[in-house]
Amino acid sequence: NPDTRDTAGTSPLHMAVSLGQASLVQALLDAGAEPTVCDQRQRTPLHTAVEAGHTDVVRALVKIGGDALMAATDAAGCTVAHLAC
């Protein structure tokens, strides 16, 4: 299951994104990983990618998740646009 999470709510997709591994991110998405999955801080993988500056990963996630990911807010009420500034 590509959406299995650890005790912090971190999914394999979150981990691949945090490492900037665009090819692994794409493989997980192709295997059915949910791009809108949230961790304990209610952050999606896109929040993580934007904050880390992984532009290739951001592109892959936006292509799959689109508006839902762009509009998602974390526990602090931040969208990815807030983090990009």
FILUMBA-609166 format. One line per field, with one value per residue: residue in one letter; x, y, z of N, C-alpha, C, O, CB in turn; residue number from 0. Coordinates in steps of 0.2 Angstrom, whole numbers, plus 5000, padded with zeros to 4 digits. Glycine has a CB too. Layout:
residues N
type = (A;...) .
n.X = (X;...) .
n.Y = (Y;...) .
n.Z = (Z;...) .
ca.X = (X;...) .
ca.Y = (Y;...) .
ca.Z = (Z;...) .
c.X = (X;...) .
c.Y = (Y;...) .
c.Z = (Z;...) .
o.X = (X;...) .
o.Y = (Y;...) .
o.Z = (Z;...) .
cb.X = (X;...) .
cb.Y = (Y;...) .
cb.Z = (Z;...) .
seq = (NUM;...) .
END
This chain:
residues 85
type = (N;P;D;T;R;D;T;A;G;T;S;P;L;H;M;A;V;S;L;G;Q;A;S;L;V;Q;A;L;L;D;A;G;A;E;P;T;V;C;D;Q;R;Q;R;T;P;L;H;T;A;V;E;A;G;H;T;D;V;V;R;A;L;V;K;I;G;G;D;A;L;M;A;A;T;D;A;A;G;C;T;V;A;H;L;A;C) .
n.X = (5004;5004;5001;5003;5007;5019;5021;5021;5012;5018;5020;5026;5026;5028;5040;5049;5047;5052;5065;5068;5067;5062;5060;5056;5045;5036;5035;5029;5017;5012;5009;4998;4998;4991;4990;4986;4987;4989;5000;5004;5004;4995;5000;5002;5011;5014;5016;5027;5036;5036;5041;5054;5059;5060;5058;5055;5048;5037;5031;5027;5018;5008;5004;4997;4989;4983;4971;4966;4977;4984;4975;4975;4976;4987;4990;4992;4985;4991;4993;5001;5005;5008;5019;5028;5032) .
n.Y = (4994;5010;5021;5019;5024;5031;5032;5046;5050;5051;5047;5036;5044;5057;5055;5053;5065;5074;5071;5075;5066;5065;5055;5044;5049;5050;5037;5032;5039;5034;5021;5023;5031;5042;5059;5069;5066;5068;5073;5072;5086;5091;5093;5092;5082;5091;5103;5100;5099;5111;5119;5114;5117;5109;5109;5101;5090;5097;5101;5088;5084;5094;5092;5080;5082;5095;5108;5104;5101;5113;5122;5116;5117;5118;5113;5125;5133;5137;5138;5131;5142;5151;5146;5147;5160) .
n.Z = (5000;4995;5003;5016;5033;5045;5063;5064;5054;5042;5025;5012;5001;5006;5012;5000;4993;5002;5001;4989;4978;4963;4953;4961;4967;4956;4953;4964;4964;4952;4956;4963;4975;4986;4982;4990;5003;5021;5033;5051;5054;5046;5033;5016;5003;4994;5001;5008;4997;4991;5002;5003;4991;4980;4964;4953;4959;4964;4952;4947;4957;4956;4944;4945;4957;4956;4958;4971;4979;4979;4986;4998;5016;5030;5047;5053;5045;5033;5016;5001;4994;5004;5009;4999;4998) .
ca.X = (5000;5009;4999;5005;5010;5022;5017;5020;5008;5022;5019;5032;5026;5031;5048;5052;5046;5057;5072;5068;5067;5057;5058;5053;5038;5032;5034;5023;5010;5010;5007;4992;4999;4987;4994;4983;4988;4992;5004;5001;5003;4990;5004;5002;5017;5016;5018;5034;5040;5037;5045;5061;5062;5061;5053;5053;5043;5032;5028;5024;5012;5003;5001;4992;4984;4980;4968;4965;4983;4985;4970;4975;4979;4990;4987;4993;4981;4995;4993;5008;5007;5011;5026;5032;5035) .
ca.Y = (5000;5016;5026;5017;5029;5029;5035;5053;5051;5052;5042;5035;5049;5062;5054;5054;5072;5077;5069;5078;5061;5065;5048;5039;5052;5048;5029;5031;5041;5029;5015;5024;5035;5048;5065;5074;5063;5073;5070;5075;5093;5092;5095;5087;5081;5097;5108;5098;5100;5119;5122;5112;5120;5104;5111;5095;5087;5102;5100;5082;5084;5099;5089;5075;5084;5101;5113;5102;5102;5121;5125;5113;5121;5114;5114;5132;5137;5139;5135;5131;5149;5154;5143;5149;5167) .
ca.Z = (5000;4994;5007;5023;5036;5051;5068;5063;5049;5036;5020;5008;4996;5010;5012;4994;4992;5007;4999;4982;4973;4958;4950;4966;4968;4951;4954;4970;4961;4947;4960;4966;4981;4986;4982;4995;5010;5025;5039;5058;5054;5040;5027;5010;5000;4990;5006;5009;4991;4991;5007;5002;4985;4975;4959;4949;4963;4964;4945;4947;4961;4954;4938;4947;4962;4954;4963;4978;4982;4979;4991;5005;5021;5035;5054;5054;5040;5027;5009;4998;4992;5010;5010;4993;4999) .
c.X = (5004;5007;5000;5009;5014;5018;5017;5015;5012;5021;5025;5032;5030;5038;5051;5052;5052;5064;5073;5069;5062;5055;5054;5046;5034;5030;5028;5017;5007;5007;5001;4992;4994;4990;4992;4983;4991;4995;5001;5000;4999;4994;5003;5009;5019;5018;5026;5039;5042;5042;5053;5064;5063;5056;5051;5048;5037;5028;5024;5018;5007;5000;4996;4987;4980;4977;4967;4971;4985;4981;4971;4979;4982;4987;4987;4989;4985;4994;5000;5010;5010;5018;5031;5035;5041) .
c.Y = (5006;5022;5024;5022;5027;5033;5043;5055;5052;5046;5041;5041;5056;5061;5055;5061;5075;5076;5072;5072;5061;5059;5044;5042;5050;5041;5028;5033;5037;5022;5016;5028;5041;5055;5070;5071;5068;5070;5073;5082;5095;5094;5089;5086;5088;5103;5106;5100;5107;5121;5120;5114;5115;5105;5105;5091;5091;5101;5094;5081;5088;5096;5084;5078;5091;5106;5111;5102;5109;5124;5122;5117;5116;5116;5121;5136;5140;5135;5134;5138;5152;5152;5145;5156;5167) .
c.Z = (5000;4999;5015;5026;5042;5057;5068;5057;5042;5031;5016;5003;5000;5010;5006;4992;4996;5004;4992;4976;4968;4955;4955;4967;4963;4951;4959;4967;4956;4950;4964;4973;4980;4987;4988;5002;5014;5031;5046;5058;5049;5034;5022;5008;4997;4995;5007;5003;4990;4996;5006;4995;4980;4969;4954;4952;4963;4957;4945;4951;4959;4948;4940;4952;4960;4960;4970;4982;4983;4985;4998;5010;5026;5042;5056;5050;5034;5021;5006;4996;4998;5011;5005;4994;5003) .
o.X = (5008;5010;4997;5013;5012;5013;5012;5015;5009;5022;5030;5038;5034;5042;5057;5057;5055;5068;5079;5072;5057;5049;5050;5041;5028;5025;5024;5011;5001;5003;4998;4987;4994;4994;4995;4981;4996;4993;4995;4996;4998;4991;5004;5014;5025;5023;5030;5044;5047;5047;5057;5070;5067;5050;5045;5043;5031;5022;5018;5013;5001;4994;4990;4981;4975;4981;4968;4971;4988;4983;4969;4984;4979;4983;4984;4989;4983;4994;5005;5016;5015;5022;5037;5040;5043) .
o.Y = (5007;5027;5028;5026;5022;5035;5046;5061;5054;5040;5046;5043;5059;5066;5059;5063;5080;5081;5072;5074;5057;5058;5040;5038;5048;5039;5024;5030;5035;5019;5012;5029;5044;5055;5075;5074;5071;5064;5076;5085;5101;5098;5084;5090;5089;5106;5111;5103;5109;5125;5124;5114;5116;5102;5105;5089;5088;5100;5093;5078;5086;5096;5083;5076;5092;5107;5114;5104;5111;5129;5124;5120;5111;5120;5124;5143;5144;5129;5137;5139;5156;5156;5145;5157;5173) .
o.Z = (5005;5000;5019;5023;5045;5055;5072;5055;5037;5033;5016;5001;4997;5009;5005;4989;4993;5006;4989;4971;4969;4954;4952;4968;4964;4949;4958;4968;4956;4947;4967;4976;4975;4992;4990;5007;5012;5033;5045;5062;5047;5030;5023;5010;4996;4993;5007;5004;4989;4994;5008;4994;4975;4969;4952;4949;4962;4958;4943;4949;4959;4947;4936;4951;4963;4965;4975;4988;4989;4988;5002;5008;5028;5042;5060;5050;5030;5022;5009;4996;4997;5012;5006;4991;5004) .
cb.X = (4995;5009;4992;5009;5005;5029;5021;5027;5004;5030;5013;5031;5019;5028;5049;5048;5039;5056;5073;5074;5068;5059;5064;5057;5039;5036;5040;5025;5011;5015;5013;4988;5006;4981;4994;4976;4992;4986;5012;5005;5010;4985;5011;4997;5018;5010;5014;5035;5037;5030;5043;5061;5068;5059;5057;5059;5046;5034;5033;5029;5015;5006;5006;4996;4987;4975;4961;4963;4989;4984;4963;4979;4974;4998;4990;5000;4978;5002;4988;5008;5001;5007;5026;5028;5029) .
cb.Y = (5000;5019;5028;5010;5035;5031;5033;5057;5057;5053;5044;5029;5051;5063;5047;5050;5075;5075;5062;5082;5054;5070;5045;5039;5060;5050;5025;5035;5048;5027;5013;5018;5037;5047;5069;5075;5056;5078;5072;5072;5096;5097;5097;5090;5075;5100;5107;5091;5097;5122;5119;5104;5124;5097;5116;5090;5085;5109;5101;5076;5086;5106;5086;5070;5085;5100;5115;5094;5099;5124;5124;5106;5126;5114;5110;5134;5143;5139;5138;5126;5153;5153;5136;5148;5171) .
cb.Z = (5006;4987;5006;5023;5038;5051;5075;5062;5050;5038;5015;5004;4994;5017;5015;4988;4993;5014;4999;4981;4977;4953;4947;4972;4968;4944;4956;4976;4958;4942;4964;4968;4982;4991;4976;4993;5009;5028;5039;5064;5053;5042;5029;5004;4995;4987;5013;5011;4985;4991;5014;5002;4986;4978;4955;4947;4970;4965;4940;4949;4968;4952;4934;4951;4968;4949;4960;4978;4979;4972;4988;5004;5025;5035;5059;5054;5044;5029;5004;4992;4989;5016;5011;4987;5002) .
seq = (0;1;2;3;4;5;6;7;8;9;10;11;12;13;14;15;16;17;18;19;20;21;22;23;24;25;26;27;28;29;30;31;32;33;34;35;36;37;38;39;40;41;42;43;44;45;46;47;48;49;50;51;52;53;54;55;56;57;58;59;60;61;62;63;64;65;66;67;68;69;70;71;72;73;74;75;76;77;78;79;80;81;82;83;84) .
END
